[in-house]
Amino acid sequence: MKEEILLGAIQAAPVIFNKEASCEKAVRLIGEAGSKGVNLAVFGETWLPGYPWFNVAWAEPLGQKAAEEYLASGVTIPGPCVDALCQAAKDASCDVAIGVAELDPVSHGTIYATLLFIGSEGKILGKHRKIKPTAAERIMWGEGDGKSFDVYERPYGKLSGLNCWEHQMVLPGYALMMKGTQFHASVWPGGEPYTRQTFLTQAFCSQAGCYGIMAGGIIREEDIPEKYHAMLPMRAVPRTGHSAIISPTGEILAGPLNAEEGIVTAKASLSVIRSAKAWSDLRGHYSRPDIFEFKVHGEPLIPGAQPKPSGGQETQDTPDSAEN
């Protein structure tokens, strides 16, 4: 087990509506992170190939055209683009968590806000689909299920991740805390009011006793194709990143980086995690399983299928049940 690693939050603009070019940029950025010695690199929410900034104009002709292009640039998992990312992670000897606009492989009409985890071995570790899109995101994004609340065993510790307002929902984070997360990818589109984006990640890290790699996306006027500039006045919130690294006690270790491209880095140590959990371990000594119970329904959500009548997996606040 590695006692110390270097964490990196990658803040950069994708090439909007261009999956191939965005993938090439991601490969380059992963290589850059690896050259800096980063062991775990995190990109923002649906970084590949970009957050649906146009969704507030969904009823307008330009908005409908943008939606069509967005679907056309959706990413399949697995697929050629993901293969390239896996090779990049292997070449850089770096774990990667990257937000992906995942195209539904059957309907080709729905996007999932998916957080894809890739190991430094060049293999997919797993993926997590956002379970509750927020506000106008629901126009195009489908909902994930409880199957993907996974924590991945890595050479440096346990890795988890959530998208944006899943941190606001509280229980998704608690599910990961019950699995002992130590390093958490907190990914955002970069337009959340900064105080909320930051303090929700800080709260998660303090409660979990884990490091947080808070990666926000950036989309500037120059990043949007000129044919869509007529929609820009409708955008109330710019996508300006605000990426940072958070400690297991909720302190900001590096960043935030605002409105520019770069890689925010900070060293992480298992000794700091142990110190934090010694004071507060929500899975263990700082819990009351005799008072509170917690359950995650972990069956895959398949549209058109009948739900199981007694579905659900117990994930209570006890060492035995939390493994399910």
C-alpha positions as CSV (number, residue, x, y, z in Angstrom):
1,M,0.0,0.0,0.0
2,K,1.4,3.4,-1.0
3,E,1.6,5.7,2.0
4,E,1.8,8.9,-0.1
5,I,0.4,9.9,-3.6
6,L,-0.1,13.0,-5.7
7,L,-3.7,14.0,-6.5
8,G,-4.6,16.1,-9.5
9,A,-7.8,18.0,-10.5
10,I,-7.7,18.6,-14.3
11,Q,-9.5,21.8,-15.2
12,A,-9.8,22.4,-19.0
13,A,-12.4,23.0,-21.6
14,P,-13.5,20.2,-23.9
15,V,-13.9,20.5,-27.6
16,I,-17.7,20.9,-27.6
17,F,-19.7,18.5,-29.8
18,N,-16.4,16.9,-31.0
19,K,-15.9,13.6,-29.2
20,E,-12.8,12.6,-31.1
21,A,-11.0,16.0,-30.5
22,S,-12.1,16.0,-26.8
23,C,-10.8,12.5,-26.4
24,E,-7.4,13.6,-27.9
25,K,-7.3,16.5,-25.5
26,A,-8.1,14.2,-22.6
27,V,-5.3,11.9,-23.6
28,R,-2.9,14.8,-23.7
29,L,-4.0,16.1,-20.3
30,I,-3.6,12.6,-18.7
31,G,-0.1,12.4,-20.1
32,E,0.6,15.9,-18.7
33,A,-0.7,14.8,-15.3
34,G,1.5,11.7,-15.4
35,S,4.6,13.8,-16.3
36,K,3.9,15.8,-13.1
37,G,3.8,12.6,-11.0
38,V,0.1,12.6,-10.5
39,N,-1.2,9.2,-9.3
40,L,-4.9,10.0,-9.5
41,A,-6.3,12.5,-12.0
42,V,-9.9,13.7,-12.0
43,F,-11.9,15.6,-14.8
44,G,-15.2,17.5,-14.3
45,E,-18.8,16.3,-14.8
46,T,-19.5,15.1,-18.3
47,W,-16.2,16.6,-19.4
48,L,-16.2,14.3,-22.4
49,P,-17.4,15.9,-24.6
50,G,-18.9,18.7,-22.5
51,Y,-21.7,19.7,-20.2
52,P,-25.1,20.5,-21.9
53,W,-24.9,24.3,-21.5
54,F,-27.6,24.7,-24.0
55,N,-30.4,22.9,-22.1
56,V,-32.1,26.0,-20.9
57,A,-32.9,26.7,-24.6
58,W,-34.3,23.3,-25.3
59,A,-37.5,24.6,-26.9
60,E,-35.7,26.9,-29.3
61,P,-34.6,25.7,-32.8
62,L,-30.9,26.3,-31.9
63,G,-31.4,24.4,-28.7
64,Q,-32.9,21.5,-30.5
65,K,-30.0,21.5,-33.0
66,A,-27.5,21.5,-30.2
67,A,-29.3,18.6,-28.5
68,E,-29.0,16.6,-31.7
69,E,-25.3,17.3,-31.9
70,Y,-24.9,16.4,-28.2
71,L,-26.5,13.0,-28.7
72,A,-24.3,12.4,-31.8
73,S,-21.2,13.1,-29.7
74,G,-22.3,10.7,-26.9
75,V,-19.7,8.3,-25.7
76,T,-20.2,4.5,-25.6
77,I,-18.6,2.4,-22.8
78,P,-16.6,0.5,-23.9
79,G,-15.7,2.0,-27.2
80,P,-12.8,3.5,-29.2
81,C,-12.6,6.7,-27.2
82,V,-12.6,4.9,-23.9
83,D,-9.9,2.5,-25.2
84,A,-7.7,5.6,-25.9
85,L,-8.3,6.9,-22.4
86,C,-7.3,3.5,-20.9
87,Q,-4.1,3.4,-22.9
88,A,-3.3,7.0,-21.8
89,A,-3.9,6.1,-18.2
90,K,-1.5,3.1,-18.6
91,D,1.1,5.2,-20.3
92,A,0.9,7.8,-17.6
93,S,0.8,5.2,-14.7
94,C,-2.1,7.2,-13.4
95,D,-5.6,6.4,-12.3
96,V,-8.3,8.5,-14.0
97,A,-11.8,9.5,-13.0
98,I,-13.5,11.4,-15.9
99,G,-17.0,12.7,-16.4
100,V,-18.5,11.2,-19.6
101,A,-21.7,11.9,-21.5
102,E,-22.5,8.3,-21.9
103,L,-24.9,7.4,-24.7
104,D,-27.5,4.8,-24.0
105,P,-26.4,1.7,-26.0
106,V,-29.9,0.6,-26.9
107,S,-32.1,3.7,-27.5
108,H,-29.3,6.1,-28.6
109,G,-31.6,8.8,-27.4
110,T,-30.6,9.3,-23.8
111,I,-27.4,10.5,-22.1
112,Y,-26.2,9.5,-18.7
113,A,-23.9,11.7,-16.6
114,T,-21.4,9.0,-16.0
115,L,-18.3,9.1,-13.9
116,L,-15.9,6.6,-15.5
117,F,-13.0,5.1,-13.4
118,I,-9.9,3.9,-15.2
119,G,-7.0,2.2,-13.5
120,S,-3.3,2.8,-14.1
121,E,-3.2,-0.7,-15.5
122,G,-5.2,0.6,-18.5
123,K,-8.4,-1.2,-17.6
124,I,-11.9,0.1,-16.7
125,L,-12.5,-0.1,-13.0
126,G,-16.2,0.8,-13.2
127,K,-18.6,3.6,-13.8
128,H,-21.2,5.5,-11.8
129,R,-24.3,7.1,-13.5
130,K,-25.7,10.2,-11.8
131,I,-28.9,9.0,-10.1
132,K,-30.8,12.4,-10.1
133,P,-30.1,15.0,-12.8
134,T,-30.7,18.5,-11.6
135,A,-33.2,21.0,-13.1
136,A,-32.8,21.3,-16.9
137,E,-30.4,18.4,-17.0
138,R,-33.4,16.1,-16.8
139,I,-34.4,17.1,-20.4
140,M,-31.7,14.9,-21.9
141,W,-30.0,13.0,-19.0
142,G,-31.4,9.7,-17.8
143,E,-31.2,8.5,-14.2
144,G,-28.7,6.0,-12.9
145,D,-29.5,3.2,-10.4
146,G,-28.1,2.0,-7.1
147,K,-25.9,-0.6,-8.7
148,S,-23.0,1.6,-9.2
149,F,-22.2,2.9,-5.7
150,D,-18.9,1.2,-5.7
151,V,-15.6,1.9,-4.0
152,Y,-12.5,0.7,-5.8
153,E,-9.5,-0.9,-4.1
154,R,-6.4,0.8,-5.4
155,P,-2.7,0.5,-4.5
156,Y,-3.0,3.7,-2.4
157,G,-6.5,3.1,-0.9
158,K,-10.2,3.1,-1.6
159,L,-11.5,5.3,-4.4
160,S,-15.0,6.6,-4.9
161,G,-16.8,9.4,-6.8
162,L,-20.1,11.4,-7.2
163,N,-21.5,13.9,-9.7
164,C,-22.3,17.4,-8.6
165,W,-25.6,17.6,-6.6
166,E,-25.4,13.9,-5.6
167,H,-23.4,15.5,-2.8
168,Q,-26.4,17.6,-1.9
169,M,-28.6,14.5,-1.7
170,V,-26.5,13.3,1.3
171,L,-27.4,9.6,1.1
172,P,-25.3,8.8,-2.0
173,G,-22.3,10.0,-0.1
174,Y,-23.3,8.1,3.0
175,A,-23.4,4.9,0.9
176,L,-19.8,5.4,-0.1
177,M,-18.7,6.3,3.4
178,M,-20.1,3.0,4.6
179,K,-17.7,1.3,2.1
180,G,-14.8,3.1,3.6
181,T,-13.8,5.6,0.9
182,Q,-10.5,7.3,1.3
183,F,-10.1,9.2,-2.0
184,H,-13.1,10.8,-3.5
185,A,-13.7,12.3,-7.0
186,S,-16.1,15.2,-6.6
187,V,-17.0,16.3,-10.1
188,W,-18.9,19.4,-11.2
189,P,-19.8,21.2,-14.4
190,G,-18.1,24.3,-13.0
191,G,-21.1,26.5,-12.8
192,E,-22.3,25.8,-9.3
193,P,-22.2,28.8,-7.0
194,Y,-18.7,28.4,-5.7
195,T,-19.5,28.4,-2.0
196,R,-21.9,25.4,-2.4
197,Q,-19.6,23.4,-4.8
198,T,-16.8,23.8,-2.3
199,F,-18.5,23.4,1.0
200,L,-20.4,20.3,-0.1
201,T,-17.2,18.7,-1.0
202,Q,-15.5,19.9,2.2
203,A,-18.4,18.5,4.2
204,F,-18.1,15.1,2.4
205,C,-14.4,14.9,3.1
206,S,-14.8,15.9,6.7
207,Q,-17.5,13.4,7.3
208,A,-15.8,10.5,5.4
209,G,-12.3,11.3,6.6
210,C,-11.1,11.2,3.0
211,Y,-9.3,13.3,0.4
212,G,-11.4,15.1,-2.2
213,I,-10.4,15.9,-5.7
214,M,-12.9,18.6,-6.7
215,A,-12.8,19.0,-10.4
216,G,-14.9,21.6,-12.1
217,G,-15.4,22.1,-15.9
218,I,-14.9,25.3,-17.8
219,I,-16.8,26.4,-20.9
220,R,-16.1,29.9,-22.1
221,E,-17.6,31.9,-24.9
222,E,-14.7,31.0,-27.2
223,D,-15.3,27.3,-26.5
224,I,-18.8,27.4,-27.9
225,P,-19.3,27.0,-31.7
226,E,-20.1,30.4,-33.2
227,K,-23.3,29.2,-34.7
228,Y,-24.7,28.8,-31.1
229,H,-23.6,32.2,-29.8
230,A,-27.1,33.5,-30.1
231,M,-28.0,31.4,-27.1
232,L,-25.3,32.8,-24.8
233,P,-27.5,35.5,-23.3
234,M,-29.7,32.7,-21.9
235,R,-26.9,31.3,-19.9
236,A,-27.1,32.7,-16.3
237,V,-24.1,30.8,-14.9
238,P,-20.7,30.6,-16.5
239,R,-18.7,27.4,-16.3
240,T,-15.5,28.6,-14.7
241,G,-14.2,25.5,-12.9
242,H,-13.1,26.4,-9.3
243,S,-11.2,23.1,-8.9
244,A,-9.4,22.3,-5.7
245,I,-8.0,19.5,-3.5
246,I,-9.6,19.0,-0.1
247,S,-8.1,17.3,3.0
248,P,-9.7,14.6,5.2
249,T,-10.5,17.4,7.7
250,G,-12.3,19.5,5.1
251,E,-9.5,22.0,4.5
252,I,-8.5,23.3,1.0
253,L,-5.0,22.1,0.3
254,A,-4.6,23.5,-3.3
255,G,-6.7,25.8,-5.5
256,P,-9.3,26.8,-6.2
257,L,-8.4,27.5,-9.8
258,N,-10.9,29.8,-11.5
259,A,-11.6,30.5,-15.2
260,E,-8.4,29.1,-16.6
261,E,-7.0,25.8,-17.6
262,G,-4.5,23.9,-15.4
263,I,-3.9,21.0,-13.1
264,V,-4.4,21.5,-9.4
265,T,-2.2,19.1,-7.4
266,A,-1.6,18.2,-3.8
267,K,0.1,15.4,-1.9
268,A,-2.0,13.0,0.0
269,S,-1.0,10.7,2.9
270,L,-2.7,7.7,4.4
271,S,-1.5,8.9,7.8
272,V,-3.7,12.0,7.6
273,I,-6.7,9.7,6.7
274,R,-6.0,7.5,9.7
275,S,-5.8,10.5,11.9
276,A,-9.1,11.8,10.7
277,K,-10.9,8.5,11.0
278,A,-9.4,8.0,14.5
279,W,-11.6,10.9,15.5
280,S,-14.7,10.1,13.4
281,D,-15.4,6.9,11.6
282,L,-19.0,6.9,10.4
283,R,-18.9,3.2,9.6
284,G,-17.4,2.3,12.9
285,H,-17.0,3.9,16.3
286,Y,-18.8,7.2,15.3
287,S,-22.1,5.5,14.4
288,R,-25.2,4.3,16.1
289,P,-26.5,1.2,14.2
290,D,-28.9,0.5,17.0
291,I,-30.8,3.7,16.1
292,F,-30.3,4.2,12.4
293,E,-30.7,1.7,9.5
294,F,-29.6,2.4,5.9
295,K,-30.6,0.4,2.7
296,V,-29.4,0.7,-0.9
297,H,-31.5,-0.9,-3.7
298,G,-28.8,-2.2,-5.8
299,E,-30.6,-3.8,-8.7
300,P,-29.9,-2.4,-12.2
301,L,-32.6,-0.2,-13.6
302,I,-33.8,-1.5,-16.9
303,P,-36.5,0.5,-18.7
304,G,-39.5,-1.6,-19.6
305,A,-38.7,-4.3,-17.1
306,Q,-40.8,-5.2,-14.1
307,P,-39.1,-4.3,-10.8
308,K,-38.4,-7.1,-8.4
309,P,-41.1,-7.1,-5.6
310,S,-38.6,-7.4,-2.8
311,G,-35.7,-5.7,-4.3
312,G,-33.0,-4.0,-2.3
313,Q,-29.8,-4.7,-0.6
314,E,-29.2,-4.0,3.0
315,T,-26.5,-1.4,3.5
316,Q,-26.9,-0.7,7.2
317,D,-24.4,1.2,9.4
318,T,-22.8,-2.0,10.6
319,P,-19.6,-3.8,9.5
320,D,-21.4,-6.8,8.3
321,S,-24.3,-5.3,6.3
322,A,-22.3,-2.4,4.8
323,E,-20.4,-4.8,2.6
324,N,-23.5,-5.6,0.5
